[in-house]
Amino acid sequence: MKPENILKGTLLFAAFASFLLSVIIYFNAGDDTNGRLNGIFIGVWVPSILALGTFLLAHRRTPQ
């Protein structure tokens, strides 16, 4: 397997896991406002993880 495919898979898995964890925390918080805010905070990681992946993959493709 190429390192580029491993990086893509790892980053997509991390983004999906973050999304899933945020949904679980958000809906299991009940009336607890802090719990819901924690779920939202973890959900904000998803675009950050995907942006990091885009940056790393674009950086690998640029000629040195």
PyRosetta script that sets phi, psi and omega in degrees:
from pyrosetta import init, pose_from_sequence

init()
pose = pose_from_sequence("MKPENILKGTLLFAAFASFLLSVIIYFNAGDDTNGRLNGIFIGVWVPSILALGTFLLAHRRTPQ")
pose.set_psi(1, 139.2)
pose.set_omega(1, -179.8)
pose.set_phi(2, -74.9)
pose.set_psi(2, 146.2)
pose.set_omega(2, 178.5)
pose.set_phi(3, -58.5)
pose.set_psi(3, -31.7)
pose.set_omega(3, 178.9)
pose.set_phi(4, -63.9)
pose.set_psi(4, -40.6)
pose.set_omega(4, 178.6)
pose.set_phi(5, -69.1)
pose.set_psi(5, -36.3)
pose.set_omega(5, 177.1)
pose.set_phi(6, -64.4)
pose.set_psi(6, -43.0)
pose.set_omega(6, 178.5)
pose.set_phi(7, -62.6)
pose.set_psi(7, -44.6)
pose.set_omega(7, 178.0)
pose.set_phi(8, -60.0)
pose.set_psi(8, -47.0)
pose.set_omega(8, -179.1)
pose.set_phi(9, -63.6)
pose.set_psi(9, -42.9)
pose.set_omega(9, 179.8)
pose.set_phi(10, -63.6)
pose.set_psi(10, -44.5)
pose.set_omega(10, -178.8)
pose.set_phi(11, -68.6)
pose.set_psi(11, -39.7)
pose.set_omega(11, 177.2)
pose.set_phi(12, -66.0)
pose.set_psi(12, -38.8)
pose.set_omega(12, 176.9)
pose.set_phi(13, -64.5)
pose.set_psi(13, -42.8)
pose.set_omega(13, 179.7)
pose.set_phi(14, -64.0)
pose.set_psi(14, -41.5)
pose.set_omega(14, 179.4)
pose.set_phi(15, -66.0)
pose.set_psi(15, -43.2)
pose.set_omega(15, 179.9)
pose.set_phi(16, -66.5)
pose.set_psi(16, -41.0)
pose.set_omega(16, 178.4)
pose.set_phi(17, -63.3)
pose.set_psi(17, -39.4)
pose.set_omega(17, 177.8)
pose.set_phi(18, -64.6)
pose.set_psi(18, -42.2)
pose.set_omega(18, 177.8)
pose.set_phi(19, -62.3)
pose.set_psi(19, -47.0)
pose.set_omega(19, -179.2)
pose.set_phi(20, -63.4)
pose.set_psi(20, -43.8)
pose.set_omega(20, 178.8)
pose.set_phi(21, -63.2)
pose.set_psi(21, -40.2)
pose.set_omega(21, -179.8)
pose.set_phi(22, -65.7)
pose.set_psi(22, -39.3)
pose.set_omega(22, 178.6)
pose.set_phi(23, -66.3)
pose.set_psi(23, -42.8)
pose.set_omega(23, 179.6)
pose.set_phi(24, -62.6)
pose.set_psi(24, -46.8)
pose.set_omega(24, -179.1)
pose.set_phi(25, -65.8)
pose.set_psi(25, -42.4)
pose.set_omega(25, -177.5)
pose.set_phi(26, -61.4)
pose.set_psi(26, -48.1)
pose.set_omega(26, -175.2)
pose.set_phi(27, -81.5)
pose.set_psi(27, -19.2)
pose.set_omega(27, 176.0)
pose.set_phi(28, -88.4)
pose.set_psi(28, -4.2)
pose.set_omega(28, -178.2)
pose.set_phi(29, -73.8)
pose.set_psi(29, -23.4)
pose.set_omega(29, -178.0)
pose.set_phi(30, 66.7)
pose.set_psi(30, -125.7)
pose.set_omega(30, -179.6)
pose.set_phi(31, -91.1)
pose.set_psi(31, 1.1)
pose.set_omega(31, -178.9)
pose.set_phi(32, -73.5)
pose.set_psi(32, 112.1)
pose.set_omega(32, -178.0)
pose.set_phi(33, -66.1)
pose.set_psi(33, -39.7)
pose.set_omega(33, 179.4)
pose.set_phi(34, -63.2)
pose.set_psi(34, -38.4)
pose.set_omega(34, 177.7)
pose.set_phi(35, -63.3)
pose.set_psi(35, -41.6)
pose.set_omega(35, 178.2)
pose.set_phi(36, -66.7)
pose.set_psi(36, -39.5)
pose.set_omega(36, 178.1)
pose.set_phi(37, -65.5)
pose.set_psi(37, -35.5)
pose.set_omega(37, 175.7)
pose.set_phi(38, -63.7)
pose.set_psi(38, -39.9)
pose.set_omega(38, 177.0)
pose.set_phi(39, -63.3)
pose.set_psi(39, -41.3)
pose.set_omega(39, 177.9)
pose.set_phi(40, -65.9)
pose.set_psi(40, -41.5)
pose.set_omega(40, -179.9)
pose.set_phi(41, -60.9)
pose.set_psi(41, -43.7)
pose.set_omega(41, 179.1)
pose.set_phi(42, -67.4)
pose.set_psi(42, -33.9)
pose.set_omega(42, 177.5)
pose.set_phi(43, -64.6)
pose.set_psi(43, -26.6)
pose.set_omega(43, 178.9)
pose.set_phi(44, -70.9)
pose.set_psi(44, -19.7)
pose.set_omega(44, 178.5)
pose.set_phi(45, -66.3)
pose.set_psi(45, -26.9)
pose.set_omega(45, -173.7)
pose.set_phi(46, -57.5)
pose.set_psi(46, -54.3)
pose.set_omega(46, 179.3)
pose.set_phi(47, -65.3)
pose.set_psi(47, -29.1)
pose.set_omega(47, 178.0)
pose.set_phi(48, -66.8)
pose.set_psi(48, -42.0)
pose.set_omega(48, 178.3)
pose.set_phi(49, -64.8)
pose.set_psi(49, -43.3)
pose.set_omega(49, 179.5)
pose.set_phi(50, -66.9)
pose.set_psi(50, -36.2)
pose.set_omega(50, 177.2)
pose.set_phi(51, -66.8)
pose.set_psi(51, -40.1)
pose.set_omega(51, 176.1)
pose.set_phi(52, -60.7)
pose.set_psi(52, -43.2)
pose.set_omega(52, 178.4)
pose.set_phi(53, -61.9)
pose.set_psi(53, -42.0)
pose.set_omega(53, 178.2)
pose.set_phi(54, -63.2)
pose.set_psi(54, -42.2)
pose.set_omega(54, 178.4)
pose.set_phi(55, -62.5)
pose.set_psi(55, -46.5)
pose.set_omega(55, -178.7)
pose.set_phi(56, -65.7)
pose.set_psi(56, -40.1)
pose.set_omega(56, -179.9)
pose.set_phi(57, -71.1)
pose.set_psi(57, -36.6)
pose.set_omega(57, 177.9)
pose.set_phi(58, -68.8)
pose.set_psi(58, -36.4)
pose.set_omega(58, 180.0)
pose.set_phi(59, -67.7)
pose.set_psi(59, -33.3)
pose.set_omega(59, 179.7)
pose.set_phi(60, -70.4)
pose.set_psi(60, -26.6)
pose.set_omega(60, -175.3)
pose.set_phi(61, -88.1)
pose.set_psi(61, -16.2)
pose.set_omega(61, -178.2)
pose.set_phi(62, -74.5)
pose.set_psi(62, 136.4)
pose.set_omega(62, 179.4)
pose.set_phi(63, -67.4)
pose.set_psi(63, 143.2)
pose.set_omega(63, -178.0)
pose.set_phi(64, -88.8)
pose.dump_pdb("model.pdb")
